[in-house]
Amino acid sequence: MRLFVAANLPETVRNQLHADTAALRAAADRVKWVAAASLHLTLKFLGHQDEGRVGDFERALATVAARHSPIDVQTLDVGAFPNFRRPRVVWVGMTGVDALSALALDIDRTFGGLGIPIESRPFRAHLTLGRVKDEMTPADARALEDRSKSGVPARGFSIETIDLMQSELGPGGSRYSVLAAVPLHARGT
């Protein structure tokens, strides 16, 4: 099973964000855009794991969730990794970076104790909107950057759960399903 840990967006926010970025999607045909139903915030990629480990992973998430309260966030501007001159990933940023980074770090360390490699790159809170399929021409990259500058409305929501997700590759792309949704609830809240 291919697994990861995510914070999923409420359906209304996913649909609003997808509608908000329609002009951006129209500006770049070399980008494989993420479907509205698949928008999520990845907190930890677990890779291919044995199905028998799902219970251990769910218990680990419950341990982490007990240390964290729900997190209010808001979407920000559109950006690209590594940059718009050579975009590989198009994303929208988020507020709540400190709380999200602390949550991701706690997940990373907890899963490290289960033999999952610790992430070497710093956590960057973002929602992936699309991945560049082929290298873009400078003109196409500029057009994408110009369209991104028109911005998207800020969309606020609360992250209430951390979810153990399964990713299944299929002919239409990846399909994600929630294996366990664990509520965030720091003690005393």
C-alpha positions as CSV (number, residue, x, y, z in Angstrom):
1,M,0.0,0.0,0.0
2,R,1.2,3.5,-0.8
3,L,0.5,5.7,2.2
4,F,0.9,9.2,3.4
5,V,-0.4,11.5,6.2
6,A,-2.5,14.5,5.3
7,A,-4.8,17.2,6.4
8,N,-7.8,17.2,4.1
9,L,-9.7,20.3,3.2
10,P,-13.5,20.6,3.6
11,E,-15.2,19.8,0.4
12,T,-16.6,23.3,0.0
13,V,-13.1,24.8,0.3
14,R,-11.6,22.3,-2.2
15,N,-14.3,23.2,-4.7
16,Q,-13.9,27.0,-4.1
17,L,-10.1,26.8,-4.5
18,H,-10.5,24.7,-7.7
19,A,-12.9,27.3,-9.1
20,D,-10.6,30.1,-8.0
21,T,-7.7,28.7,-10.0
22,A,-9.6,28.0,-13.2
23,A,-7.8,30.9,-15.0
24,L,-4.4,29.6,-13.8
25,R,-5.2,26.1,-15.1
26,A,-6.2,27.6,-18.5
27,A,-2.8,29.4,-18.7
28,A,-0.7,26.3,-18.6
29,D,-1.4,23.1,-20.6
30,R,2.0,21.5,-19.6
31,V,0.8,21.2,-16.0
32,K,-1.0,18.1,-14.7
33,W,-3.5,19.9,-12.5
34,V,-4.9,18.3,-9.3
35,A,-8.6,17.5,-9.3
36,A,-10.7,19.4,-6.7
37,A,-11.4,16.1,-4.8
38,S,-7.7,15.4,-4.4
39,L,-6.5,18.7,-2.9
40,H,-4.9,18.1,0.5
41,L,-2.0,19.2,2.6
42,T,0.6,16.4,2.8
43,L,2.2,16.2,6.3
44,K,4.3,13.0,5.9
45,F,4.9,10.6,3.0
46,L,5.2,7.1,4.2
47,G,5.8,5.3,0.8
48,H,4.9,1.7,0.2
49,Q,4.0,-0.1,3.4
50,D,2.6,-3.5,4.4
51,E,-1.1,-3.5,5.1
52,G,-0.4,-5.0,8.5
53,R,1.2,-1.7,9.7
54,V,-2.0,0.4,9.3
55,G,-3.0,-0.2,12.9
56,D,0.4,0.9,14.2
57,F,0.2,4.0,12.0
58,E,-3.3,4.9,13.2
59,R,-2.1,4.5,16.9
60,A,0.9,6.7,16.2
61,L,-1.4,9.4,14.7
62,A,-3.6,9.2,17.8
63,T,-0.6,9.8,20.0
64,V,0.4,12.9,17.9
65,A,-3.2,14.2,17.7
66,A,-3.4,14.2,21.5
67,R,-0.6,16.8,21.6
68,H,-2.1,19.2,19.0
69,S,-5.2,21.3,18.8
70,P,-7.2,22.0,15.6
71,I,-5.4,24.6,13.5
72,D,-7.1,27.5,11.8
73,V,-5.5,28.3,8.4
74,Q,-6.1,30.4,5.3
75,T,-4.9,30.0,1.8
76,L,-2.4,32.6,0.5
77,D,-0.8,33.4,-2.8
78,V,0.1,31.0,-5.6
79,G,3.8,30.0,-6.0
80,A,6.0,27.4,-7.7
81,F,8.8,25.1,-6.6
82,P,11.6,25.7,-7.2
83,N,10.5,29.0,-8.8
84,F,8.5,30.3,-11.7
85,R,11.5,30.4,-14.0
86,R,11.7,26.6,-13.9
87,P,8.4,25.5,-12.3
88,R,8.0,21.8,-11.3
89,V,5.2,22.2,-8.8
90,V,2.5,24.9,-8.7
91,W,1.1,25.5,-5.2
92,V,-0.9,27.8,-3.0
93,G,0.5,28.8,0.4
94,M,-1.1,28.8,3.7
95,T,-1.2,30.6,7.0
96,G,-0.7,28.7,10.3
97,V,2.9,27.8,9.3
98,D,4.2,27.5,12.8
99,A,1.5,25.2,14.1
100,L,1.5,23.1,10.8
101,S,5.3,22.8,11.0
102,A,5.1,21.7,14.6
103,L,2.5,19.1,13.7
104,A,4.5,17.8,10.7
105,L,7.7,17.6,12.8
106,D,5.9,15.7,15.5
107,I,4.5,13.3,12.9
108,D,7.9,12.9,11.3
109,R,9.6,12.1,14.7
110,T,6.9,9.7,15.8
111,F,6.9,7.8,12.5
112,G,10.7,7.8,12.6
113,G,10.3,5.6,15.8
114,L,8.4,3.2,13.6
115,G,11.2,2.9,11.1
116,I,9.9,5.5,8.5
117,P,12.8,7.7,7.4
118,I,12.9,11.2,8.8
119,E,12.4,13.9,6.2
120,S,15.6,15.7,5.3
121,R,13.9,18.7,3.7
122,P,12.2,21.4,5.8
123,F,8.4,21.3,5.9
124,R,6.7,23.8,3.6
125,A,3.0,24.3,4.2
126,H,1.3,24.3,0.8
127,L,-1.5,22.8,-1.3
128,T,-0.2,21.3,-4.5
129,L,-2.3,22.6,-7.4
130,G,-0.4,20.9,-10.2
131,R,2.9,19.3,-11.4
132,V,4.7,20.3,-14.5
133,K,4.7,17.4,-17.0
134,D,7.4,18.7,-19.4
135,E,9.8,21.5,-19.1
136,M,8.1,24.7,-19.9
137,T,9.4,27.3,-22.4
138,P,10.4,30.6,-20.8
139,A,7.3,32.2,-22.4
140,D,5.0,29.6,-21.0
141,A,6.6,29.9,-17.5
142,R,6.2,33.7,-17.7
143,A,2.5,33.3,-18.7
144,L,1.9,31.0,-15.7
145,E,3.7,33.4,-13.4
146,D,1.7,36.4,-14.7
147,R,-1.5,34.6,-14.3
148,S,-0.5,33.6,-10.7
149,K,-0.1,37.2,-9.8
150,S,-3.8,37.9,-10.3
151,G,-4.1,35.9,-7.0
152,V,-6.8,33.8,-5.6
153,P,-9.2,34.7,-2.8
154,A,-8.1,33.7,0.7
155,R,-10.1,30.6,1.8
156,G,-10.2,29.9,5.6
157,F,-10.8,26.6,7.2
158,S,-9.9,24.6,10.3
159,I,-7.8,21.5,10.2
160,E,-9.6,19.2,12.6
161,T,-8.1,15.8,11.8
162,I,-4.9,14.2,10.6
163,D,-5.7,11.5,8.1
164,L,-3.9,8.3,7.2
165,M,-4.3,8.2,3.4
166,Q,-3.9,5.5,0.7
167,S,-2.8,6.5,-2.8
168,E,-3.7,4.2,-5.6
169,L,-2.3,4.9,-9.1
170,G,-4.8,4.4,-11.9
171,P,-5.3,5.3,-15.5
172,G,-6.8,8.7,-14.6
173,G,-4.1,9.5,-12.0
174,S,-3.9,8.9,-8.3
175,R,-7.0,8.2,-6.2
176,Y,-6.8,9.0,-2.5
177,S,-8.8,7.3,0.2
178,V,-8.9,8.0,3.9
179,L,-7.9,4.9,6.0
180,A,-8.2,6.7,9.3
181,A,-9.2,10.2,10.3
182,V,-7.8,11.1,13.8
183,P,-9.2,14.2,15.5
184,L,-6.7,16.8,16.8
185,H,-7.4,17.4,20.5
186,A,-4.6,18.6,22.7
187,R,-5.3,17.7,26.4
188,G,-7.3,20.3,28.2
189,T,-9.2,21.4,25.1
